[in-house]
Amino acid sequence: VIDEKSNKAVIIDPGAEASYLNSQIEALGVEIEVILLTHCHFDHNGAVAELKDKYKVNVYLNKAEEEYMENDPSGVFGKLPHIYEYINEGEVIKVGELRFKAIFTPGHTKGGTCYLVEDNVFTGDTLFQGSIGRTAFIGGNFDELIESIESKLMVLGN
């Protein structure tokens, strides 16, 4: 997400292809300020360590993800020991003129977090067009997911 006035950018859930992301960042000529994670499944955080090292930025996620990252033998959760900062419900990260507000949405994972910026919300795997995130993983809980969607996301409007 790029703040066009300052040319500063946020990476949300960088996936696993750091080299591709680096080439796109260079082509855009933006300055990466922070990495935000909606949750810590490997398909969302695989490139984090390399990007953090290259851009020297903070990585934010909800503390509830830590237990699973450090103790999950299945490999579903990527390992990010000691390279992240914790973000809390309602906390705002400012990048240029943009403000990213953390919305705690457990269900897909214990520490699921969405980010509201202006009229857009980045939901990770909490909510999809026409569907919701799976809850069959460690830390997933269907009832919590429905509650999160109804009480935190549906109140945001379109």
N, C-alpha and C positions, 0 to 999 in steps of 0.2 A: 504494500500500500504506500503510495507516494504522496507526500505533501508537495504540490506543484510550486508553491511559493518559495519554499526553502530548499527543494530538491532532496529533502531527507526522506528516508523510507523505513518501513517496518516489514520484517518478514514474519508471516504467520504460518506455522506448521510447514517447515521447509522440506518435508518428505525426505528422500534419500539420495537425490542427485545433486550433490554439491557442485560438481564441475559445470553442469548445465546452469544452475542458478548463478554461479559466479560469472559465466559468460553473459547471461542476460543482465545482470547488475552492471557489469562493465559497459555493455552496449547502451544501457539507459543512462549511464553516468550519474547514478544516484549515490547518496551517502547513506549507508545502512546505520541506523541508530540503535535498533533493538530487535530481538527475536522474541515473539510471543508464541507460546504453545497452548493449544486448546486441551490437549491431553498427551500422554506419552506413549502411545503405540508407535512401533518402529516406523510405520509408514507416514508418520507425522514428524518424527524427530531424527531420522537417520542421518541427515546432513548437518545437524546442529553443531557437533563438536568442531567440524572443519570450518563452518561458517563463523562460529564464535572466535576461533583462533585467527582466522583471516581478518575479520573486521573489528575485533577487540570490543565486542558489545556484550551487554547483559542479555541473559536468556531468562524469561519469566514463565512460571507455571504455578499451579496450585499445589500447596504442600501435601495434600492428600495423595498425590501421584507418587511421592517419594518411596513409600513403603513398597509399592509394586515394582518400581524401577529397580530397586536395590535387591529385592527378594524373589522375583518371578523367574522360575527355572524354565518356563515355556518359551521365552524369547519374544513374546508378544510385546512386552514393554521394552523400549530401547534403554540402554544403560547410559545415564548422563551423570555420573557421580561428580558432585562438587563443582558443577559448572553453571548452576542456575541460581536464580533468586526467586523468592516466593512472592506471589501476587495474591491479594485478598479481595473478597467480594467488595465491589464498589470502588476499588482503587483505580486511579486514572494514570495512564502513562501518556505524557505529552511528547509529540514528535512534530516539530515545526508548528503549524497551526492546528494540527489534528490532535484529538484527544481520544484515547482508547480506554474505555471503561470496562473493567472486568465484571462479568456476570457469572457467578458460580452456578453451574448446571450439572450436578452429579447425575449419574444414571448409566451412560455409556461406560464411563469409568468413575471411580470414586472422586476424582478431582477435576472432572470436566469443567471447562471454563470457556465461555463465549466472550467475544469482544465487540462492544458497541462503539462505532465511530460514525459520527454524524447520523445519517438515516440508514446506516448499514450495520448488519450484525454478522460476524464471522462465527459460525457455529461448530466448526470442526465436524465431528461425527455425531453430534447431539441431534441435529435436525437436517433433513434433506428435503428437496422439493418432492412432495408426495410420499415421504417416508421418514422414519426415525432411525437413530443409531441402534446397533445390536447391543444386547446386554449379556451375551453368553460368555463374556470374558471375565477373568478375575476382577472383582471390584464392580462389575456391572450389576445393575438392579433396575428391572423394568418399572416398578412402581416409582422409584426415585426419578427415573428418566421422564415419565409422564408428568409427574409433579413439577419438575424443572421446566419442561416445555410449557405447561399450562400457566404456571405462576410467574415465570421469568421471561419467557419469549413471546407468548401469545399476547401479553399485555403491551408489547411494543408496537402493535399495529402492523401495517403492511410493510 
